[in-house]
Amino acid sequence: MNAEKKVLICGGGIAGPACAYWLQKYGYIVVIAEKAASLRDGGQNVDVKGAGQRVIEEMGLAEIIEAKNTMEEGHKYLGADGRVIGVFPKGALGTLTRDFEILRGDLAQIFYDATHDRCEYRFNTAVAHLEDKEDCVSVTFDDGAVEEFEFVVCAEGIGSSTRQMVMAEHVRFRYLGAYMAYFNIPKHPGDDHWARVVHALGGTFLALRPGTDTETTALVTFLADDVGVTPNDPTSRKELLEKALTGRGAIADRVRADLDAVGDLYFGPMSQVEASRWSRGRVVLLGDAAYCPTPFTGSGTGLALVGAYILAGEVKDRRNLAEAFAAYERIVRPYVETAQKQLNPRIIRFLHVKTRLGVAIMHTIFRVLALDATQRLAKLAATKRDKKKPADDFLLPVYT
Ligand SMILES: Cc1cc2nc3c(=O)[nH]c(=O)nc-3n(C[C@H](O)[C@H](O)[C@H](O)COP(=O)(O)OP(=O)(O)OC[C@H]3O[C@@H](n4cnc5c(N)ncnc54)[C@H](O)[C@@H]3O)c2cc1C
């Protein structure tokens, strides 16, 4: 069979290239089909900790990634007009800033660099049709080309179209009640190594964080009814964003004024993907396409890396694909479900206050939390709690 040991990975984000890394190491010929015209290097800081961090170490990329640390010093909690309400340096309780902060785009670039000379990347390419045959999958690409693969890994993120072709009836979206947008805006003279976080009126939440020498990263989330399908054209996405930023204070005004300069916009409903199965025949789901917890949990990238490592390891170690896919799902699913449970619509509503009273309450909470005395007490309680926790959040299997 000419498709043997030849794998198609759809999606060149984080999960796809990480899985490609392991599969090519185990002797597979890997083709990565990415819908975008080039590597999508957008996004804010992503937080990789625990088992995800250990996968990075196993890949030998820890040092390269450390070198790209954004050097964020902590976060300042601001009023919508820019006035400082509380300061949360790195290490403080309640701070956004983790030990290990890297821009999603830098991480995507590092994985691309680690794989592109050993795997074939095809940009501007998507799957149009799939036919699961007895001993291979026949894939028709959107340019009409037909090719056979031993199996297909679908790592196309939350909006995956290949997943919907293969197993739409097994996928449920759990909408959490808000929309989110991640994008980069031009850096202004006042943008330093501190993140800035704002609860604006009307259920809009903003975070500006250090990006590159020329750009600051922006996150805007806002409460909204689920409008169903995300508008596909960038103009209507920006219109929705503009609406969420209008009349929301000085920081929101600055972001709104910069919207015209925004290139790659990651925008959509804040939803979790709950798939009752992660594979069908020779097609297997990975990363956000299978189990998106939403970026708001800060776990999506770690789960993608752990899933990529285990999927590739199980495929290598088992003769039968169905067994390998089942083992991957059995090992990773409980870890995913714990991460997804961190968020629910109630928490999202609490974090997106609408009224002046709600904003005032939030300001009081963060003002008190930032006080030295509160920090000391909270740290004491956290140390006690951590002592009771198991040392490892997830035991990674070893594949040699
Ligand atoms: C531009 C961008 C910015 C992001 N910013 C953040 C952030 O700031 N913070 C955060 O926590 N998370 C962010 N995320 C999400 C985060 O990357 C994921 O939650 C996590 O890393 C899991 O990665 P993934 O590879 O499963 O999905 P993704 O990173 O979403 O990657 C999926 C990839 O598949 C491609 N794709 C989609 N459909 C098709 C198709 N039909 N055919 C081929 N390719 C397809 C997409 O273009 C994308 O490159 C961002 C994602 C993107 C794409």
The ligand as an SDF file (V2000), in Angstrom:
LIG
                    3D

 53 58  0  0  0  0  0  0  0  0999 V2000
   -4.3900   33.2720   15.0750 C   0  0  0  0  0  0  0  0  0  0  0  0
   -4.6550   32.5790   16.3950 C   0  0  0  0  0  0  0  0  0  0  0  0
   -4.4900   33.2780   17.5870 C   0  0  0  0  0  0  0  0  0  0  0  0
   -4.7110   32.6430   18.8140 C   0  0  0  0  0  0  0  0  0  0  0  0
   -4.4980   33.3430   19.9660 N   0  0  0  0  0  0  0  0  0  0  0  0
   -4.5970   32.7280   21.1630 C   0  0  0  0  0  0  0  0  0  0  0  0
   -4.2600   33.3950   22.3700 C   0  0  0  0  0  0  0  0  0  0  0  0
   -3.8680   34.5450   22.3670 O   0  0  0  0  0  0  0  0  0  0  0  0
   -4.4000   32.7590   23.5630 N   0  0  0  0  0  0  0  0  0  0  0  0
   -4.8180   31.4480   23.6120 C   0  0  0  0  0  0  0  0  0  0  0  0
   -4.9120   30.8820   24.7120 O   0  0  0  0  0  0  0  0  0  0  0  0
   -5.1320   30.7870   22.4660 N   0  0  0  0  0  0  0  0  0  0  0  0
   -5.0340   31.3800   21.2470 C   0  0  0  0  0  0  0  0  0  0  0  0
   -5.3410   30.7110   20.1010 N   0  0  0  0  0  0  0  0  0  0  0  0
   -5.8530   29.3450   20.2250 C   0  0  0  0  0  0  0  0  0  0  0  0
   -4.7450   28.3690   20.5970 C   0  0  0  0  0  0  0  0  0  0  0  0
   -3.7370   28.3870   19.6240 O   0  0  0  0  0  0  0  0  0  0  0  0
   -5.3570   27.0020   20.7030 C   0  0  0  0  0  0  0  0  0  0  0  0
   -6.3900   27.0290   21.6740 O   0  0  0  0  0  0  0  0  0  0  0  0
   -4.4220   25.9000   21.1750 C   0  0  0  0  0  0  0  0  0  0  0  0
   -3.0810   26.2050   21.0340 O   0  0  0  0  0  0  0  0  0  0  0  0
   -4.7290   24.6100   20.4490 C   0  0  0  0  0  0  0  0  0  0  0  0
   -4.1660   24.6840   19.1510 O   0  0  0  0  0  0  0  0  0  0  0  0
   -4.7730   23.9950   17.8690 P   0  0  0  0  0  0  0  0  0  0  0  0
   -3.5990   23.7440   16.9820 O   0  0  0  0  0  0  0  0  0  0  0  0
   -5.6360   22.8620   18.2420 O   0  0  0  0  0  0  0  0  0  0  0  0
   -5.7210   25.1040   17.2290 O   0  0  0  0  0  0  0  0  0  0  0  0
   -5.3330   26.4910   16.5200 P   0  0  0  0  0  0  0  0  0  0  0  0
   -4.1680   27.1130   17.1580 O   0  0  0  0  0  0  0  0  0  0  0  0
   -6.5930   27.2530   16.4230 O   0  0  0  0  0  0  0  0  0  0  0  0
   -4.8410   26.0410   15.0490 O   0  0  0  0  0  0  0  0  0  0  0  0
   -5.7040   25.5150   14.0580 C   0  0  0  0  0  0  0  0  0  0  0  0
   -5.0750   25.7470   12.6990 C   0  0  0  0  0  0  0  0  0  0  0  0
   -5.8540   25.0770   11.7040 O   0  0  0  0  0  0  0  0  0  0  0  0
   -6.0520   25.9270   10.5970 C   0  0  0  0  0  0  0  0  0  0  0  0
   -7.2850   25.5080    9.9160 N   0  0  0  0  0  0  0  0  0  0  0  0
   -8.5710   25.8060   10.2410 C   0  0  0  0  0  0  0  0  0  0  0  0
   -9.4180   25.1910    9.3930 N   0  0  0  0  0  0  0  0  0  0  0  0
   -8.6490   24.5030    8.5100 C   0  0  0  0  0  0  0  0  0  0  0  0
   -8.9420   23.6630    7.4140 C   0  0  0  0  0  0  0  0  0  0  0  0
  -10.2050   23.3830    7.0330 N   0  0  0  0  0  0  0  0  0  0  0  0
   -7.8990   23.1270    6.7130 N   0  0  0  0  0  0  0  0  0  0  0  0
   -6.6150   23.3650    7.0840 C   0  0  0  0  0  0  0  0  0  0  0  0
   -6.2840   24.1620    8.1230 N   0  0  0  0  0  0  0  0  0  0  0  0
   -7.2930   24.7060    8.8400 C   0  0  0  0  0  0  0  0  0  0  0  0
   -6.1060   27.3270   11.2130 C   0  0  0  0  0  0  0  0  0  0  0  0
   -5.8240   28.3230   10.2530 O   0  0  0  0  0  0  0  0  0  0  0  0
   -5.0370   27.2180   12.2950 C   0  0  0  0  0  0  0  0  0  0  0  0
   -3.7680   27.5350   11.7820 O   0  0  0  0  0  0  0  0  0  0  0  0
   -5.1430   31.3000   18.8530 C   0  0  0  0  0  0  0  0  0  0  0  0
   -5.3260   30.5930   17.6510 C   0  0  0  0  0  0  0  0  0  0  0  0
   -5.0830   31.1960   16.4230 C   0  0  0  0  0  0  0  0  0  0  0  0
   -5.2620   30.4160   15.1350 C   0  0  0  0  0  0  0  0  0  0  0  0
  1  2  1  0
  2  3  1  0
  2 52  2  0
  3  4  2  0
  4  5  1  0
  4 50  1  0
  5  6  2  0
  6  7  1  0
  6 13  1  0
  7  8  2  0
  7  9  1  0
  9 10  1  0
 10 11  2  0
 10 12  1  0
 12 13  2  0
 13 14  1  0
 14 15  1  0
 14 50  1  0
 15 16  1  0
 16 17  1  0
 16 18  1  0
 18 19  1  0
 18 20  1  0
 20 21  1  0
 20 22  1  0
 22 23  1  0
 23 24  1  0
 24 25  2  0
 24 26  1  0
 24 27  1  0
 27 28  1  0
 28 29  2  0
 28 30  1  0
 28 31  1  0
 31 32  1  0
 32 33  1  0
 33 34  1  0
 33 48  1  0
 34 35  1  0
 35 36  1  0
 35 46  1  0
 36 37  1  0
 36 45  1  0
 37 38  2  0
 38 39  1  0
 39 40  1  0
 39 45  2  0
 40 41  1  0
 40 42  2  0
 42 43  1  0
 43 44  2  0
 44 45  1  0
 46 47  1  0
 46 48  1  0
 48 49  1  0
 50 51  2  0
 51 52  1  0
 52 53  1  0
M  END
$$$$
